Amino acid sequence: MNDFWNWDHAAAVFPSLIKGLGVTVLATVIGMVIAAILGLLVAVVRRSGVRAVTWPVGFLVEFIRSTPLLVQLVFANLLFTQFPSLAVGCAVLGIHYATYMSEVYRAGIDAVPKGQWEAAVALDLPRGRTWRDVILPQAIRNTLPGLGNYAISMFKETPFLAFIYVVEMYAAAQAYGGGNFRYMEAITLAGLLFLLVSYPTSLLVRRMENRLA
Amino acid sequence: MPDTATKPAIQFQGVGKRFGDNVVLDGLDFSVAAGDRVPLIGPSGSGKTTILRLLMTLEEANDGLILVDGVPYTHEMRGGKRVAIPEKRRSLVRRRVGMVFQQFNLFPNMSVLENIIEAPIHVLGVPKAEAIAKAEDLLEKVGLADKRDARCTQLSGGQQQRVAIARALAMEPEILLLDEVTSALDPELVADVLGVLRNIAETTDITMLIVTHEMQFAREVSNRVLMFDGGKIIEEAHPEEIFTSPKHERTQEFLRAVL
């Protein structure tokens, strides 16, 4: 048995990694749902042109984008001690990525031709109805690849949750390593499991991009 | 000449429109009687399309008033001041005005039928079954009954424009604005669209403002033509008169160039 790789350790750590992967995927899915919805709201609000809302929202977006995710996670966890860390983590991931998603939506909305807005005015469609039935269906179609890419990126950033004591896959690997003085198998397998999920997903996103192009 | 017994359907009173330093319309006065079909002709940049866009509230006039059926539409005089009319009141007038665009502007995320029923259902509150029946009638009328469930992107330009006409008619407009509706079409598709418009002109009493380069069509459907140049009406006459013996020098030049 060589010193570099030990199959016994690999087998021993595997179940806890799979459990951690469940938490990682859960955090990504919930975070992405929050990012997708909140990002859309931010994009629409920022386009409304009402200074009293666009200015504070714009400031908040810049603030969130200019500070590290890790700092935001730890800070929010200190602030909201009454909530479980996983819930705080999902919310922070979601809000952080919402600021990026809002830019993707903005580009998607801008890509809808001006003539679509004008046709809606000519039919006297109310503003809200125009957004719902005409603009967003066309804009969101363009944003699906962006949404996918940010989902992958968020998935890969979930190890930061370990800093607020959420036992996702990376924390599970660390725990095993710390308890057994043996990190190699745990960290390697964790990395492979990340790859196993994110690579097929990125292929899927690329296919989506090609189909939309 | 407009019938003086009826209230004019459209009235421009001293309407001015500038884009930056560029004066597009300058103190424009004219009116159109209900049921009239009035082609606006003239060189590009003479402000014809701007008139339609002002009537559709796609642009805001800088001065003057626009009245529909004698009622102020976008602005009104209150205590000697020109004030904007709130969106709610504009909307009530706007829904009686329809527009067909050069680039069709159909909603590509909807089927042909969905394009047509969207506004009747959500603006006029027509029940869905009724809106569908009406849309099917209109598709019949524009010769596209079999395209009911097609995606707009699968249609030719001429077909798309006929759907756009059906979509505008589904709102039962009293005023229809046609903005170079055949300019983006391949030559062989123009006839179908003009045929549909001729049919509408013959079978309805919708007031029409028509910006077009199709002089033959303008001549057939109208009884009064407005010639624009530099944001002003420089000549207005019966089509026979303006096309055979234009008085203004600029009209002569323009018609020589396009006929």
Boltz contact constraints between the chains, C-beta under 6 A:
constraints:
  - contact:
      token1: [A, 115]
      token2: [B, 103]
      max_distance: 6.0
  - contact:
      token1: [A, 115]
      token2: [B, 105]
      max_distance: 6.0
  - contact:
      token1: [A, 118]
      token2: [B, 58]
      max_distance: 6.0
  - contact:
      token1: [A, 119]
      token2: [B, 105]
      max_distance: 6.0
  - contact:
      token1: [A, 122]
      token2: [B, 56]
      max_distance: 6.0
  - contact:
      token1: [A, 122]
      token2: [B, 99]
      max_distance: 6.0
  - contact:
      token1: [A, 123]
      token2: [B, 119]
      max_distance: 6.0
  - contact:
      token1: [A, 124]
      token2: [B, 91]
      max_distance: 6.0
  - contact:
      token1: [A, 124]
      token2: [B, 94]
      max_distance: 6.0
  - contact:
      token1: [A, 124]
      token2: [B, 95]
      max_distance: 6.0
  - contact:
      token1: [A, 124]
      token2: [B, 123]
      max_distance: 6.0
  - contact:
      token1: [A, 125]
      token2: [B, 119]
      max_distance: 6.0
  - contact:
      token1: [A, 129]
      token2: [B, 122]
      max_distance: 6.0
  - contact:
      token1: [A, 134]
      token2: [B, 107]
      max_distance: 6.0
  - contact:
      token1: [A, 137]
      token2: [B, 109]
      max_distance: 6.0
  - contact:
      token1: [A, 138]
      token2: [B, 109]
      max_distance: 6.0
